[in-house]
Amino acid sequence: MNNLLNKRRAGILLHITSLPGPYKQGDLGQEAYNFINFLHDSGITVWQTLPLGITHADGSPYQCLSAHAGNPALIDIENLVKLGWLQPSEHCETCQGTLAFNKTCLIEKALKGFLEHASQSDSNDYAKFCQEKSFWLDDFALFMALRNVFNQQSWRLWPEPFKERNTTALSEASERLAANIEQYKFEQYVFFRQWMDLKAYANNHDVLLFGDIPIFVSYDSADVWANRKVFKLNKSGEMSVVAGVPPDYFSETGQRWGNPHYDWAHLNKTGFTWWVERMQTQLEQFDILRIDHFRGLEAAWEIPENESTAQNGSWVKAPGKALLNAIKAKLGSIPLVAEDLGIITDEVEALRDEFNLPGMKILQFAFGSGSNNPYLPIHYERNCVVYTGTHDNDTTVGWTHTINAHERNHAYDYLGHPSISLHSALIQAALGSVANLAIIPMQDILELDSEARMNTPGTMVNNWKWRFQWDQLSHDKASHFAHLVSLFDRH
């Protein structure tokens, strides 16, 4: 286990898009730095976010156009002004304030300013970035430029030469679309530069950044288009099976995610290079990483592509041990957390434990099913991460309004019939547990009801939109949480 995870810590779960700010979603601007200041002042040493990639129309950060690229909608425009690459008077009335890609025109203008006014040091830095990231950046920038040409359609609907990556067609397109390609590379340079500045600020204020890696990638992504052999696709590039999970706590019919499965035999032959490179990108950006749906590294649920739900699938083995060994051999000690929720077998637990990875405990799952429930704090070990709930759960206040009398009575009984509210008691139970890391969603600290829920699994609308405002965080709430962090020795 990485030593970052071998100490009592408290953290907050809040995605970047949920920060306050002038745009329709939060970004890497001053409010992100303000949030780090709040964490530092409260003794909170971990900030967990969701994935940072470029989302599709549904806004889900778990279905992105690239496993490497950052979302340019998170770029701080004010920073470009401060650098002298963008004039303060520049604006875009047609784009400003919209949800997706709302900063593209301004970043285009910043590229022009960069090419005209950037220092030699910045120009060299940009060239170095493009060279070091070329293993994914070149394909990604061309993919995005072509996607623009073909009206944002999935690559499987592109004309055959581009779908099949005909060398002549791609070479001609690279020349014809050179300006567009440059724009996409510049966006990534700006994003990574701003993110690494934020990370340095966080680390200097004793705050670790905790990221999330979706185990699967979107079919409509630069990764699948450029690396078809990595995935289970037929000769035409179509999927015969898709990823998901069988019926569980979240859904009676399971979840049909629709992602392609990995061709593990091919990956094994290459030393899992694609996965190692993906992990390397994430380790640059984060101090700690969570592998979402970790159980898929032991066996994954394969659903026939023509099935409309996830019910009629089957578990297919995956070489998780070989993969994790390959990552460890190339990248050293792994600051990984295993998202081991759902249907977990002895084999999944053995894989997690062999690499000494902390698993996850969710207090909202703990009550109503008896004393052997693994989410009850009496069953925790130090090497785990406890949450009141995650981004996929209702807020804890919302949860208290939906549980039945049996669950409520069990919770109150277990927690000693506290005089404080049930949601407050759960926060204290998480912080007071033996788990090395306790993560509380920002909504729970703010005592918000279900309208602040981030995501409802199995649904496609009204997700990923919640944002907080500083006036929701009263002095009393902030100081009380800081007191609990200190009380339970989480510094």
Rosetta blueprint (number, residue, H / E / L):
1 M L
2 N L
3 N H
4 L H
5 L H
6 N L
7 K L
8 R L
9 R E
10 A E
11 G E
12 I E
13 L E
14 L L
15 H L
16 I H
17 T H
18 S H
19 L L
20 P L
21 G L
22 P L
23 Y L
24 K L
25 Q L
26 G L
27 D L
28 L L
29 G L
30 Q H
31 E H
32 A H
33 Y H
34 N H
35 F H
36 I H
37 N H
38 F H
39 L H
40 H H
41 D H
42 S H
43 G L
44 I L
45 T L
46 V E
47 W E
48 Q E
49 T L
50 L L
51 P L
52 L L
53 G L
54 I L
55 T E
56 H L
57 A L
58 D L
59 G L
60 S L
61 P L
62 Y L
63 Q L
64 C E
65 L L
66 S L
67 A L
68 H L
69 A L
70 G L
71 N L
72 P H
73 A H
74 L H
75 I L
76 D L
77 I H
78 E H
79 N H
80 L H
81 V H
82 K H
83 L L
84 G L
85 W L
86 L L
87 Q L
88 P L
89 S L
90 E L
91 H L
92 C L
93 E L
94 T L
95 C L
96 Q L
97 G L
98 T L
99 L L
100 A L
101 F L
102 N L
103 K L
104 T H
105 C H
106 L H
107 I H
108 E H
109 K H
110 A H
111 L H
112 K H
113 G H
114 F H
115 L H
116 E H
117 H H
118 A L
119 S L
120 Q H
121 S H
122 D H
123 S H
124 N H
125 D H
126 Y H
127 A H
128 K H
129 F H
130 C H
131 Q H
132 E H
133 K L
134 S H
135 F H
136 W H
137 L H
138 D H
139 D H
140 F H
141 A H
142 L H
143 F H
144 M H
145 A H
146 L H
147 R H
148 N H
149 V H
150 F L
151 N L
152 Q L
153 Q L
154 S L
155 W H
156 R H
157 L H
158 W L
159 P L
160 E H
161 P H
162 F H
163 K H
164 E L
165 R L
166 N L
167 T H
168 T H
169 A H
170 L H
171 S H
172 E H
173 A H
174 S H
175 E H
176 R H
177 L L
178 A H
179 A H
180 N H
181 I H
182 E H
183 Q H
184 Y H
185 K H
186 F H
187 E H
188 Q H
189 Y H
190 V H
191 F H
192 F H
193 R H
194 Q H
195 W H
196 M H
197 D H
198 L H
199 K H
200 A H
201 Y H
202 A H
203 N H
204 N H
205 H L
206 D L
207 V L
208 L E
209 L E
210 F E
211 G E
212 D E
213 I E
214 P E
215 I L
216 F L
217 V L
218 S L
219 Y L
220 D L
221 S L
222 A H
223 D H
224 V H
225 W H
226 A H
227 N L
228 R H
229 K H
230 V H
231 F E
232 K L
233 L L
234 N L
235 K L
236 S L
237 G L
238 E L
239 M L
240 S L
241 V E
242 V E
243 A E
244 G E
245 V E
246 P L
247 P L
248 D L
249 Y L
250 F L
251 S L
252 E L
253 T L
254 G L
255 Q E
256 R E
257 W E
258 G E
259 N E
260 P E
261 H L
262 Y E
263 D L
264 W H
265 A H
266 H H
267 L H
268 N H
269 K H
270 T L
271 G L
272 F L
273 T H
274 W H
275 W H
276 V H
277 E H
278 R H
279 M H
280 Q H
281 T H
282 Q H
283 L H
284 E H
285 Q H
286 F L
287 D L
288 I E
289 L E
290 R E
291 I E
292 D E
293 H L
294 F H
295 R H
296 G H
297 L H
298 E L
299 A E
300 A E
301 W E
302 E E
303 I E
304 P E
305 E L
306 N L
307 E L
308 S L
309 T L
310 A L
311 Q L
312 N L
313 G L
314 S E
315 W E
316 V E
317 K E
318 A L
319 P L
320 G H
321 K H
322 A H
323 L H
324 L H
325 N H
326 A H
327 I H
328 K H
329 A H
330 K H
331 L H
332 G L
333 S L
334 I L
335 P L
336 L E
337 V E
338 A E
339 E L
340 D L
341 L L
342 G L
343 I L
344 I L
345 T L
346 D H
347 E H
348 V H
349 E H
350 A H
351 L H
352 R H
353 D H
354 E H
355 F L
356 N L
357 L L
358 P L
359 G E
360 M E
361 K E
362 I E
363 L H
364 Q H
365 F H
366 A L
367 F L
368 G L
369 S L
370 G L
371 S L
372 N L
373 N L
374 P L
375 Y L
376 L L
377 P H
378 I H
379 H H
380 Y L
381 E L
382 R L
383 N L
384 C E
385 V E
386 V E
387 Y E
388 T L
389 G L
390 T L
391 H L
392 D L
393 N L
394 D L
395 T L
396 T H
397 V H
398 G H
399 W H
400 T H
401 H H
402 T H
403 I L
404 N L
405 A H
406 H H
407 E H
408 R H
409 N H
410 H H
411 A H
412 Y H
413 D H
414 Y H
415 L L
416 G L
417 H L
418 P L
419 S L
420 I L
421 S L
422 L H
423 H H
424 S H
425 A H
426 L H
427 I H
428 Q H
429 A H
430 A H
431 L H
432 G H
433 S L
434 V L
435 A L
436 N L
437 L E
438 A E
439 I E
440 I E
441 P E
442 M H
443 Q H
444 D H
445 I H
446 L L
447 E L
448 L L
449 D L
450 S H
451 E H
452 A H
453 R L
454 M L
455 N L
456 T L
457 P L
458 G L
459 T L
460 M L
461 V L
462 N L
463 N L
464 W L
465 K L
466 W L
467 R L
468 F L
469 Q L
470 W H
471 D H
472 Q H
473 L L
474 S L
475 H H
476 D H
477 K H
478 A H
479 S H
480 H H
481 F H
482 A H
483 H H
484 L H
485 V H
486 S H
487 L H
488 F L
489 D L
490 R L
491 H L
